Amino acid sequence: MTDAPADQAREALAAFIQEKDRKDKDAAAVWAENFLLNAHERSGIFVEIEPGKYAFTHQGFREYLVATAVKDMRDDQFIRVILDHLADDWWEQVVLLAGAYPGLPPYRRTDLIEKILESANDESVDLKTRHARLIMGGRCAVDMASDLPESHREMIQPALIHLMRDTDPASGDYPNDTPRLTPPAVL
């Protein structure tokens, strides 16, 4: 969602604060109203694009907030949401941010890379989607850097090399943005 009516934004924020901070409905509604007011008038995170309708001033704010919400999900839900959006351009930065989030437990990073590789080998989806998933896995591995065990970087590197060698560069399936998997700090 790129923009939202004020009432919808208030309801979503109030529901979030009720769940997250266990506030009662009235306190959550006041918090949501104050947050929208401050985010609009003081910080500039939100702009009122028309009367009663708000939008983020920069997509990066939205991506960061979505990545934070994804990172906070249960393990199975975290993996499922990321896998569901691997080939979705809008979710690219969200996936990268969520996977490399500081403090993310190491097992979640390794599980994510393993599941991405599995999804990239799923022959029930088209080749272009499988390639996009594999490339996103490589990009996640790069962003995770030294927080991802070497064994998992080594799992994804051969798959990317195989992809580049076995795909005709003249085809629309050839990846042109294959990531470098050894972080510069490690060299």
Disulfide bonds with the S-S distance in Angstrom:
none
